[in-house]
Amino acid sequence: MTVPLYRIQQGRSPLLLISVHEGSHIPEKLHDGSGRPLGLSDPSDLERHIALDLGVGELTTHFAELTAAYVFRVTHSRLVVDLNRYDDEAECIAPAADGTEIPLNRLATKRERTLRLDEFYFPVLKALNTFVEDVALRLGSEPFVISMHSYARVQKQDPEPKREDICVFGYPEFGISPNLENFVQHLRAGNPRLVIGNNRPFSARTPGLQTSEGDYRLACPVTFQNVVQRNNVFNHFCLEVCQDLLTTPASQQRMAKQIRNALAGAIGLGTAPASQPARALAFSTDG
């Protein structure tokens, strides 16, 4: 059965969720001669944060149900291609991830890399851009865009545990975002036991921006093209939730409600309007 490159869900509110790291699929054409996905010898690597953002797919589903949001989901593993990296970056088709070698990525020739980008990267990014444009046209204004992610508390290459439980971040070089600040304030007020980071430990930057050595910020085409280049940078933030808060269906539902409540308090979004259920569609380049 062909797995689509992405799935979209039509919504009924001015909220659009983008989830590019929830997918886990690795096509058979990217298995080695022994049938191992990308040549990985340890199957458990496919259940680690290097292959997908654990729990974020379920979190996005619950959050979308509560808010009637539009949703764009990528189905393939970030080890196939990472939509959140530019195509000329090594991490876009990572030869290694958090101390684990990815053999078929490391051994990929220039032509093989180009073919993979042409099949799994550029069509999906183009579809996402078109989807955001279509949603804006349907709404008559730019949607509020949240990029959904999760992260590991501890990594092999960074064993110091991250103290933050949730990170909310945007593009600080454009100045303070009132919507981001209000959301963080409401999320902290509703969850006093959690450490809510504001542009820490993650943050975004525009590509080509001159930054200091060791700057932790990332230039990500997904949000840059669909937020910054659409002059919508303050109607957006990225949400990173620590994976240890998303380990069970109950915890995923609870986190979705907490995020919904903070969003409703901060900017008036978060209550799903009564209507017909949203419709999910799937798309593939295989026909």
DRENDRENRO-391688 format. One record per residue (C-alpha): x, y, z. Coordinates in Angstrom, 1 decimal, always signed. Last residue first. Layout:
% DRENDRENRO-391688
<pt><c1>X</c1><c2>Y</c2><c3>Z</c3></pt>
...
***
This chain:
% DRENDRENRO-391688
<pt><c1>-0.7</c1><c2>+8.4</c2><c3>-8.2</c3></pt>
<pt><c1>+2.7</c1><c2>+7.8</c2><c3>-6.8</c3></pt>
<pt><c1>+3.3</c1><c2>+11.5</c2><c3>-5.8</c3></pt>
<pt><c1>+1.0</c1><c2>+11.0</c2><c3>-2.8</c3></pt>
<pt><c1>-1.7</c1><c2>+12.9</c2><c3>-1.1</c3></pt>
<pt><c1>-4.1</c1><c2>+12.3</c2><c3>+1.8</c3></pt>
<pt><c1>-7.3</c1><c2>+14.1</c2><c3>+2.8</c3></pt>
<pt><c1>-8.9</c1><c2>+14.7</c2><c3>+6.2</c3></pt>
<pt><c1>-12.3</c1><c2>+16.3</c2><c3>+6.5</c3></pt>
<pt><c1>-13.3</c1><c2>+18.4</c2><c3>+9.6</c3></pt>
<pt><c1>-16.5</c1><c2>+17.3</c2><c3>+11.3</c3></pt>
<pt><c1>-19.6</c1><c2>+19.3</c2><c3>+10.5</c3></pt>
<pt><c1>-20.3</c1><c2>+22.4</c2><c3>+12.4</c3></pt>
<pt><c1>-20.1</c1><c2>+23.8</c2><c3>+16.0</c3></pt>
<pt><c1>-17.1</c1><c2>+26.2</c2><c3>+16.3</c3></pt>
<pt><c1>-14.1</c1><c2>+24.7</c2><c3>+18.1</c3></pt>
<pt><c1>-12.9</c1><c2>+26.8</c2><c3>+20.9</c3></pt>
<pt><c1>-9.2</c1><c2>+27.7</c2><c3>+21.1</c3></pt>
<pt><c1>-8.6</c1><c2>+31.2</c2><c3>+19.7</c3></pt>
<pt><c1>-9.3</c1><c2>+34.3</c2><c3>+21.8</c3></pt>
<pt><c1>-5.7</c1><c2>+35.5</c2><c3>+21.7</c3></pt>
<pt><c1>-4.1</c1><c2>+34.7</c2><c3>+25.0</c3></pt>
<pt><c1>-7.0</c1><c2>+33.1</c2><c3>+27.0</c3></pt>
<pt><c1>-8.1</c1><c2>+30.9</c2><c3>+24.1</c3></pt>
<pt><c1>-4.5</c1><c2>+29.9</c2><c3>+23.4</c3></pt>
<pt><c1>-3.8</c1><c2>+29.1</c2><c3>+27.0</c3></pt>
<pt><c1>-6.9</c1><c2>+26.9</c2><c3>+27.2</c3></pt>
<pt><c1>-6.1</c1><c2>+25.1</c2><c3>+24.0</c3></pt>
<pt><c1>-2.6</c1><c2>+24.4</c2><c3>+25.1</c3></pt>
<pt><c1>-3.8</c1><c2>+23.0</c2><c3>+28.4</c3></pt>
<pt><c1>-6.5</c1><c2>+21.0</c2><c3>+26.6</c3></pt>
<pt><c1>-3.9</c1><c2>+19.5</c2><c3>+24.2</c3></pt>
<pt><c1>-1.6</c1><c2>+18.7</c2><c3>+27.1</c3></pt>
<pt><c1>-4.4</c1><c2>+16.7</c2><c3>+28.9</c3></pt>
<pt><c1>-5.2</c1><c2>+14.8</c2><c3>+25.7</c3></pt>
<pt><c1>-1.6</c1><c2>+13.8</c2><c3>+25.3</c3></pt>
<pt><c1>-1.2</c1><c2>+12.9</c2><c3>+29.0</c3></pt>
<pt><c1>-4.3</c1><c2>+10.7</c2><c3>+28.8</c3></pt>
<pt><c1>-3.2</c1><c2>+9.0</c2><c3>+25.6</c3></pt>
<pt><c1>+0.2</c1><c2>+8.2</c2><c3>+27.3</c3></pt>
<pt><c1>+3.8</c1><c2>+9.2</c2><c3>+26.9</c3></pt>
<pt><c1>+3.3</c1><c2>+12.9</c2><c3>+26.0</c3></pt>
<pt><c1>+4.9</c1><c2>+14.8</c2><c3>+28.9</c3></pt>
<pt><c1>+8.1</c1><c2>+12.7</c2><c3>+28.6</c3></pt>
<pt><c1>+8.3</c1><c2>+14.0</c2><c3>+25.0</c3></pt>
<pt><c1>+9.1</c1><c2>+17.5</c2><c3>+26.0</c3></pt>
<pt><c1>+6.7</c1><c2>+19.9</c2><c3>+24.2</c3></pt>
<pt><c1>+7.9</c1><c2>+22.2</c2><c3>+21.5</c3></pt>
<pt><c1>+5.5</c1><c2>+24.8</c2><c3>+20.1</c3></pt>
<pt><c1>+6.5</c1><c2>+27.1</c2><c3>+17.3</c3></pt>
<pt><c1>+4.8</c1><c2>+30.5</c2><c3>+17.1</c3></pt>
<pt><c1>+2.7</c1><c2>+32.4</c2><c3>+14.7</c3></pt>
<pt><c1>+0.5</c1><c2>+35.5</c2><c3>+14.2</c3></pt>
<pt><c1>+3.5</c1><c2>+37.8</c2><c3>+14.8</c3></pt>
<pt><c1>+5.4</c1><c2>+36.6</c2><c3>+11.8</c3></pt>
<pt><c1>+2.6</c1><c2>+37.0</c2><c3>+9.3</c3></pt>
<pt><c1>+4.3</c1><c2>+39.0</c2><c3>+6.6</c3></pt>
<pt><c1>+3.8</c1><c2>+36.0</c2><c3>+4.2</c3></pt>
<pt><c1>+7.6</c1><c2>+35.6</c2><c3>+3.8</c3></pt>
<pt><c1>+7.9</c1><c2>+35.4</c2><c3>+7.6</c3></pt>
<pt><c1>+5.1</c1><c2>+32.9</c2><c3>+8.1</c3></pt>
<pt><c1>+4.8</c1><c2>+30.3</c2><c3>+5.4</c3></pt>
<pt><c1>+8.3</c1><c2>+30.5</c2><c3>+3.9</c3></pt>
<pt><c1>+10.2</c1><c2>+31.1</c2><c3>+7.1</c3></pt>
<pt><c1>+8.0</c1><c2>+28.6</c2><c3>+9.0</c3></pt>
<pt><c1>+8.7</c1><c2>+25.6</c2><c3>+6.8</c3></pt>
<pt><c1>+12.1</c1><c2>+26.7</c2><c3>+5.6</c3></pt>
<pt><c1>+13.7</c1><c2>+26.5</c2><c3>+9.0</c3></pt>
<pt><c1>+16.7</c1><c2>+28.6</c2><c3>+10.0</c3></pt>
<pt><c1>+17.7</c1><c2>+27.4</c2><c3>+13.4</c3></pt>
<pt><c1>+18.8</c1><c2>+29.1</c2><c3>+16.6</c3></pt>
<pt><c1>+21.5</c1><c2>+27.7</c2><c3>+18.9</c3></pt>
<pt><c1>+24.0</c1><c2>+30.5</c2><c3>+18.3</c3></pt>
<pt><c1>+27.4</c1><c2>+29.0</c2><c3>+19.0</c3></pt>
<pt><c1>+29.3</c1><c2>+31.8</c2><c3>+17.2</c3></pt>
<pt><c1>+27.2</c1><c2>+34.9</c2><c3>+17.0</c3></pt>
<pt><c1>+24.6</c1><c2>+35.5</c2><c3>+14.4</c3></pt>
<pt><c1>+24.6</c1><c2>+36.9</c2><c3>+10.9</c3></pt>
<pt><c1>+21.2</c1><c2>+36.2</c2><c3>+9.4</c3></pt>
<pt><c1>+21.5</c1><c2>+34.2</c2><c3>+6.2</c3></pt>
<pt><c1>+18.3</c1><c2>+32.3</c2><c3>+6.8</c3></pt>
<pt><c1>+15.9</c1><c2>+34.0</c2><c3>+9.3</c3></pt>
<pt><c1>+16.1</c1><c2>+32.8</c2><c3>+12.8</c3></pt>
<pt><c1>+14.2</c1><c2>+30.4</c2><c3>+15.0</c3></pt>
<pt><c1>+14.4</c1><c2>+29.5</c2><c3>+18.7</c3></pt>
<pt><c1>+14.9</c1><c2>+26.5</c2><c3>+20.9</c3></pt>
<pt><c1>+16.0</c1><c2>+26.0</c2><c3>+24.6</c3></pt>
<pt><c1>+14.7</c1><c2>+28.7</c2><c3>+25.0</c3></pt>
<pt><c1>+12.7</c1><c2>+31.1</c2><c3>+22.9</c3></pt>
<pt><c1>+10.3</c1><c2>+31.6</c2><c3>+25.9</c3></pt>
<pt><c1>+10.7</c1><c2>+28.4</c2><c3>+28.0</c3></pt>
<pt><c1>+7.8</c1><c2>+27.1</c2><c3>+30.1</c3></pt>
<pt><c1>+8.9</c1><c2>+25.2</c2><c3>+33.2</c3></pt>
<pt><c1>+5.9</c1><c2>+23.2</c2><c3>+34.4</c3></pt>
<pt><c1>+4.5</c1><c2>+23.2</c2><c3>+38.0</c3></pt>
<pt><c1>+2.7</c1><c2>+26.5</c2><c3>+37.5</c3></pt>
<pt><c1>+0.6</c1><c2>+25.2</c2><c3>+34.6</c3></pt>
<pt><c1>-2.3</c1><c2>+27.5</c2><c3>+34.0</c3></pt>
<pt><c1>-0.4</c1><c2>+30.7</c2><c3>+34.8</c3></pt>
<pt><c1>+2.6</c1><c2>+29.5</c2><c3>+32.7</c3></pt>
<pt><c1>+0.4</c1><c2>+28.7</c2><c3>+29.7</c3></pt>
<pt><c1>-1.3</c1><c2>+32.1</c2><c3>+30.1</c3></pt>
<pt><c1>+2.0</c1><c2>+34.0</c2><c3>+30.2</c3></pt>
<pt><c1>+3.4</c1><c2>+32.0</c2><c3>+27.3</c3></pt>
<pt><c1>+0.4</c1><c2>+32.7</c2><c3>+25.2</c3></pt>
<pt><c1>+0.5</c1><c2>+36.4</c2><c3>+25.9</c3></pt>
<pt><c1>+4.2</c1><c2>+36.6</c2><c3>+25.0</c3></pt>
<pt><c1>+3.6</c1><c2>+34.7</c2><c3>+21.7</c3></pt>
<pt><c1>+0.7</c1><c2>+36.9</c2><c3>+20.8</c3></pt>
<pt><c1>+2.5</c1><c2>+40.1</c2><c3>+21.7</c3></pt>
<pt><c1>+5.5</c1><c2>+39.2</c2><c3>+19.5</c3></pt>
<pt><c1>+8.6</c1><c2>+41.1</c2><c3>+20.7</c3></pt>
<pt><c1>+11.0</c1><c2>+42.1</c2><c3>+18.0</c3></pt>
<pt><c1>+11.6</c1><c2>+40.9</c2><c3>+14.4</c3></pt>
<pt><c1>+15.0</c1><c2>+39.4</c2><c3>+15.5</c3></pt>
<pt><c1>+13.0</c1><c2>+37.3</c2><c3>+18.0</c3></pt>
<pt><c1>+11.7</c1><c2>+34.9</c2><c3>+15.3</c3></pt>
<pt><c1>+9.4</c1><c2>+32.5</c2><c3>+17.1</c3></pt>
<pt><c1>+9.5</c1><c2>+30.3</c2><c3>+20.2</c3></pt>
<pt><c1>+7.4</c1><c2>+28.5</c2><c3>+22.8</c3></pt>
<pt><c1>+9.3</c1><c2>+25.8</c2><c3>+24.7</c3></pt>
<pt><c1>+7.7</c1><c2>+23.2</c2><c3>+27.0</c3></pt>
<pt><c1>+9.1</c1><c2>+21.2</c2><c3>+29.9</c3></pt>
<pt><c1>+12.2</c1><c2>+23.3</c2><c3>+30.2</c3></pt>
<pt><c1>+15.1</c1><c2>+21.9</c2><c3>+32.3</c3></pt>
<pt><c1>+16.7</c1><c2>+20.1</c2><c3>+29.4</c3></pt>
<pt><c1>+18.7</c1><c2>+17.2</c2><c3>+30.8</c3></pt>
<pt><c1>+22.5</c1><c2>+17.3</c2><c3>+30.3</c3></pt>
<pt><c1>+23.3</c1><c2>+14.2</c2><c3>+28.2</c3></pt>
<pt><c1>+23.8</c1><c2>+16.2</c2><c3>+25.0</c3></pt>
<pt><c1>+25.3</c1><c2>+13.8</c2><c3>+22.4</c3></pt>
<pt><c1>+23.2</c1><c2>+10.9</c2><c3>+23.7</c3></pt>
<pt><c1>+20.1</c1><c2>+13.1</c2><c3>+24.1</c3></pt>
<pt><c1>+18.1</c1><c2>+13.9</c2><c3>+27.2</c3></pt>
<pt><c1>+14.7</c1><c2>+15.5</c2><c3>+27.6</c3></pt>
<pt><c1>+13.8</c1><c2>+14.5</c2><c3>+24.1</c3></pt>
<pt><c1>+11.8</c1><c2>+16.9</c2><c3>+21.9</c3></pt>
<pt><c1>+8.3</c1><c2>+17.5</c2><c3>+20.6</c3></pt>
<pt><c1>+7.0</c1><c2>+19.6</c2><c3>+17.7</c3></pt>
<pt><c1>+4.0</c1><c2>+21.5</c2><c3>+16.4</c3></pt>
<pt><c1>+4.3</c1><c2>+24.6</c2><c3>+14.2</c3></pt>
<pt><c1>+1.5</c1><c2>+26.9</c2><c3>+15.1</c3></pt>
<pt><c1>+0.1</c1><c2>+29.3</c2><c3>+12.5</c3></pt>
<pt><c1>-2.7</c1><c2>+31.8</c2><c3>+13.1</c3></pt>
<pt><c1>-4.3</c1><c2>+32.1</c2><c3>+9.7</c3></pt>
<pt><c1>-3.7</c1><c2>+35.0</c2><c3>+7.2</c3></pt>
<pt><c1>-6.8</c1><c2>+36.8</c2><c3>+6.1</c3></pt>
<pt><c1>-9.9</c1><c2>+36.2</c2><c3>+3.9</c3></pt>
<pt><c1>-10.4</c1><c2>+32.8</c2><c3>+5.6</c3></pt>
<pt><c1>-10.6</c1><c2>+30.8</c2><c3>+2.3</c3></pt>
<pt><c1>-7.8</c1><c2>+32.8</c2><c3>+0.8</c3></pt>
<pt><c1>-5.6</c1><c2>+32.3</c2><c3>+3.8</c3></pt>
<pt><c1>-6.4</c1><c2>+28.6</c2><c3>+3.8</c3></pt>
<pt><c1>-5.4</c1><c2>+28.3</c2><c3>+0.1</c3></pt>
<pt><c1>-2.1</c1><c2>+30.1</c2><c3>+0.7</c3></pt>
<pt><c1>-1.3</c1><c2>+27.8</c2><c3>+3.6</c3></pt>
<pt><c1>-2.1</c1><c2>+24.8</c2><c3>+1.5</c3></pt>
<pt><c1>-0.1</c1><c2>+26.0</c2><c3>-1.4</c3></pt>
<pt><c1>+3.0</c1><c2>+26.5</c2><c3>+0.8</c3></pt>
<pt><c1>+2.5</c1><c2>+23.1</c2><c3>+2.3</c3></pt>
<pt><c1>+2.2</c1><c2>+21.5</c2><c3>-1.2</c3></pt>
<pt><c1>+5.4</c1><c2>+23.2</c2><c3>-2.3</c3></pt>
<pt><c1>+7.2</c1><c2>+21.9</c2><c3>+0.9</c3></pt>
<pt><c1>+5.8</c1><c2>+18.4</c2><c3>+0.2</c3></pt>
<pt><c1>+6.8</c1><c2>+18.4</c2><c3>-3.5</c3></pt>
<pt><c1>+10.3</c1><c2>+19.8</c2><c3>-2.7</c3></pt>
<pt><c1>+11.2</c1><c2>+17.2</c2><c3>+0.0</c3></pt>
<pt><c1>+10.2</c1><c2>+13.6</c2><c3>-0.7</c3></pt>
<pt><c1>+10.6</c1><c2>+13.0</c2><c3>-4.5</c3></pt>
<pt><c1>+12.9</c1><c2>+15.8</c2><c3>-5.7</c3></pt>
<pt><c1>+14.9</c1><c2>+15.7</c2><c3>-2.4</c3></pt>
<pt><c1>+15.4</c1><c2>+12.0</c2><c3>-2.8</c3></pt>
<pt><c1>+16.5</c1><c2>+12.3</c2><c3>-6.4</c3></pt>
<pt><c1>+19.0</c1><c2>+15.0</c2><c3>-5.5</c3></pt>
<pt><c1>+20.5</c1><c2>+12.9</c2><c3>-2.7</c3></pt>
<pt><c1>+20.8</c1><c2>+9.9</c2><c3>-5.0</c3></pt>
<pt><c1>+22.5</c1><c2>+12.1</c2><c3>-7.6</c3></pt>
<pt><c1>+25.0</c1><c2>+13.5</c2><c3>-5.0</c3></pt>
<pt><c1>+25.7</c1><c2>+9.9</c2><c3>-3.8</c3></pt>
<pt><c1>+24.1</c1><c2>+8.6</c2><c3>-0.7</c3></pt>
<pt><c1>+26.5</c1><c2>+6.7</c2><c3>+1.6</c3></pt>
<pt><c1>+25.8</c1><c2>+8.7</c2><c3>+4.8</c3></pt>
<pt><c1>+22.1</c1><c2>+8.6</c2><c3>+4.1</c3></pt>
<pt><c1>+22.0</c1><c2>+4.9</c2><c3>+3.5</c3></pt>
<pt><c1>+24.1</c1><c2>+4.3</c2><c3>+6.6</c3></pt>
<pt><c1>+22.3</c1><c2>+6.5</c2><c3>+9.2</c3></pt>
<pt><c1>+25.0</c1><c2>+6.6</c2><c3>+11.9</c3></pt>
<pt><c1>+23.7</c1><c2>+7.1</c2><c3>+15.5</c3></pt>
<pt><c1>+25.3</c1><c2>+9.7</c2><c3>+17.7</c3></pt>
<pt><c1>+22.4</c1><c2>+12.0</c2><c3>+17.9</c3></pt>
<pt><c1>+21.7</c1><c2>+11.7</c2><c3>+14.2</c3></pt>
<pt><c1>+24.1</c1><c2>+10.7</c2><c3>+11.5</c3></pt>
<pt><c1>+24.3</c1><c2>+11.1</c2><c3>+7.7</c3></pt>
<pt><c1>+21.3</c1><c2>+13.4</c2><c3>+7.9</c3></pt>
<pt><c1>+19.4</c1><c2>+14.1</c2><c3>+4.8</c3></pt>
<pt><c1>+18.3</c1><c2>+17.7</c2><c3>+5.7</c3></pt>
<pt><c1>+21.0</c1><c2>+17.6</c2><c3>+8.4</c3></pt>
<pt><c1>+23.7</c1><c2>+18.2</c2><c3>+5.8</c3></pt>
<pt><c1>+22.1</c1><c2>+21.5</c2><c3>+4.9</c3></pt>
<pt><c1>+21.6</c1><c2>+22.4</c2><c3>+1.2</c3></pt>
<pt><c1>+18.0</c1><c2>+21.3</c2><c3>+1.3</c3></pt>
<pt><c1>+17.1</c1><c2>+23.7</c2><c3>+4.1</c3></pt>
<pt><c1>+16.0</c1><c2>+22.0</c2><c3>+7.3</c3></pt>
<pt><c1>+12.5</c1><c2>+21.7</c2><c3>+8.8</c3></pt>
<pt><c1>+11.4</c1><c2>+19.3</c2><c3>+6.0</c3></pt>
<pt><c1>+13.9</c1><c2>+16.8</c2><c3>+7.2</c3></pt>
<pt><c1>+14.3</c1><c2>+14.1</c2><c3>+4.6</c3></pt>
<pt><c1>+14.1</c1><c2>+10.3</c2><c3>+4.9</c3></pt>
<pt><c1>+15.4</c1><c2>+10.5</c2><c3>+8.5</c3></pt>
<pt><c1>+12.6</c1><c2>+13.0</c2><c3>+9.3</c3></pt>
<pt><c1>+10.3</c1><c2>+10.0</c2><c3>+8.9</c3></pt>
<pt><c1>+7.6</c1><c2>+10.2</c2><c3>+6.3</c3></pt>
<pt><c1>+3.9</c1><c2>+11.2</c2><c3>+6.9</c3></pt>
<pt><c1>+4.1</c1><c2>+15.0</c2><c3>+6.9</c3></pt>
<pt><c1>+1.0</c1><c2>+16.5</c2><c3>+8.5</c3></pt>
<pt><c1>-0.8</c1><c2>+19.7</c2><c3>+7.5</c3></pt>
<pt><c1>-3.8</c1><c2>+20.7</c2><c3>+9.7</c3></pt>
<pt><c1>-6.6</c1><c2>+23.2</c2><c3>+9.7</c3></pt>
<pt><c1>-7.9</c1><c2>+23.8</c2><c3>+13.2</c3></pt>
<pt><c1>-11.3</c1><c2>+22.9</c2><c3>+14.5</c3></pt>
<pt><c1>-10.0</c1><c2>+23.9</c2><c3>+18.0</c3></pt>
<pt><c1>-10.6</c1><c2>+21.0</c2><c3>+20.3</c3></pt>
<pt><c1>-10.3</c1><c2>+18.4</c2><c3>+17.5</c3></pt>
<pt><c1>-7.1</c1><c2>+20.1</c2><c3>+16.2</c3></pt>
<pt><c1>-5.5</c1><c2>+19.9</c2><c3>+19.7</c3></pt>
<pt><c1>-6.4</c1><c2>+16.2</c2><c3>+20.0</c3></pt>
<pt><c1>-4.9</c1><c2>+15.4</c2><c3>+16.6</c3></pt>
<pt><c1>-1.8</c1><c2>+17.6</c2><c3>+17.2</c3></pt>
<pt><c1>-1.1</c1><c2>+15.8</c2><c3>+20.5</c3></pt>
<pt><c1>-1.4</c1><c2>+12.4</c2><c3>+18.8</c3></pt>
<pt><c1>+1.1</c1><c2>+13.4</c2><c3>+16.1</c3></pt>
<pt><c1>+3.3</c1><c2>+15.1</c2><c3>+18.6</c3></pt>
<pt><c1>+3.8</c1><c2>+12.0</c2><c3>+20.8</c3></pt>
<pt><c1>+7.3</c1><c2>+11.2</c2><c3>+19.7</c3></pt>
<pt><c1>+8.8</c1><c2>+13.6</c2><c3>+17.2</c3></pt>
<pt><c1>+10.2</c1><c2>+11.2</c2><c3>+14.6</c3></pt>
<pt><c1>+13.3</c1><c2>+9.3</c2><c3>+13.5</c3></pt>
<pt><c1>+16.0</c1><c2>+10.8</c2><c3>+15.7</c3></pt>
<pt><c1>+13.5</c1><c2>+11.0</c2><c3>+18.6</c3></pt>
<pt><c1>+13.7</c1><c2>+7.3</c2><c3>+19.0</c3></pt>
<pt><c1>+11.3</c1><c2>+4.6</c2><c3>+17.8</c3></pt>
<pt><c1>+13.1</c1><c2>+4.0</c2><c3>+14.5</c3></pt>
<pt><c1>+16.4</c1><c2>+3.6</c2><c3>+16.5</c3></pt>
<pt><c1>+14.7</c1><c2>+0.6</c2><c3>+18.2</c3></pt>
<pt><c1>+15.1</c1><c2>-1.4</c2><c3>+14.9</c3></pt>
<pt><c1>+18.9</c1><c2>-1.6</c2><c3>+15.5</c3></pt>
<pt><c1>+20.8</c1><c2>-2.3</c2><c3>+12.3</c3></pt>
<pt><c1>+19.8</c1><c2>+0.9</c2><c3>+10.5</c3></pt>
<pt><c1>+20.5</c1><c2>+0.5</c2><c3>+6.7</c3></pt>
<pt><c1>+18.1</c1><c2>+3.3</c2><c3>+5.7</c3></pt>
<pt><c1>+15.2</c1><c2>+0.9</c2><c3>+6.7</c3></pt>
<pt><c1>+16.7</c1><c2>-2.6</c2><c3>+7.0</c3></pt>
<pt><c1>+15.5</c1><c2>-5.1</c2><c3>+4.4</c3></pt>
<pt><c1>+18.8</c1><c2>-6.9</c2><c3>+4.2</c3></pt>
<pt><c1>+19.7</c1><c2>-5.3</c2><c3>+0.8</c3></pt>
<pt><c1>+19.1</c1><c2>-1.9</c2><c3>+2.3</c3></pt>
<pt><c1>+15.8</c1><c2>-0.2</c2><c3>+2.7</c3></pt>
<pt><c1>+15.1</c1><c2>+3.2</c2><c3>+1.1</c3></pt>
<pt><c1>+13.1</c1><c2>+1.7</c2><c3>-1.8</c3></pt>
<pt><c1>+11.0</c1><c2>+0.1</c2><c3>+1.0</c3></pt>
<pt><c1>+9.7</c1><c2>+3.5</c2><c3>+2.0</c3></pt>
<pt><c1>+10.5</c1><c2>+4.9</c2><c3>+5.5</c3></pt>
<pt><c1>+7.3</c1><c2>+5.9</c2><c3>+7.4</c3></pt>
<pt><c1>+7.6</c1><c2>+7.5</c2><c3>+10.8</c3></pt>
<pt><c1>+5.7</c1><c2>+10.8</c2><c3>+10.5</c3></pt>
<pt><c1>+5.3</c1><c2>+13.3</c2><c3>+13.3</c3></pt>
<pt><c1>+8.1</c1><c2>+15.6</c2><c3>+12.3</c3></pt>
<pt><c1>+6.4</c1><c2>+18.0</c2><c3>+9.9</c3></pt>
<pt><c1>+3.3</c1><c2>+18.9</c2><c3>+12.0</c3></pt>
<pt><c1>+1.9</c1><c2>+22.3</c2><c3>+10.8</c3></pt>
<pt><c1>-1.3</c1><c2>+23.5</c2><c3>+12.6</c3></pt>
<pt><c1>-3.5</c1><c2>+26.2</c2><c3>+11.2</c3></pt>
<pt><c1>-5.9</c1><c2>+28.2</c2><c3>+13.3</c3></pt>
<pt><c1>-8.5</c1><c2>+30.7</c2><c3>+11.8</c3></pt>
<pt><c1>-11.3</c1><c2>+28.1</c2><c3>+12.6</c3></pt>
<pt><c1>-13.3</c1><c2>+25.7</c2><c3>+10.5</c3></pt>
<pt><c1>-10.7</c1><c2>+23.2</c2><c3>+9.4</c3></pt>
<pt><c1>-9.7</c1><c2>+21.1</c2><c3>+6.5</c3></pt>
<pt><c1>-7.2</c1><c2>+18.3</c2><c3>+7.3</c3></pt>
<pt><c1>-4.2</c1><c2>+17.7</c2><c3>+5.1</c3></pt>
<pt><c1>-2.1</c1><c2>+14.6</c2><c3>+4.8</c3></pt>
<pt><c1>+1.4</c1><c2>+14.2</c2><c3>+3.5</c3></pt>
<pt><c1>+3.7</c1><c2>+12.0</c2><c3>+1.3</c3></pt>
<pt><c1>+1.0</c1><c2>+9.4</c2><c3>+1.0</c3></pt>
<pt><c1>+1.8</c1><c2>+5.8</c2><c3>+2.0</c3></pt>
<pt><c1>+1.3</c1><c2>+3.4</c2><c3>-0.9</c3></pt>
<pt><c1>+0.0</c1><c2>+0.0</c2><c3>+0.0</c3></pt>
***
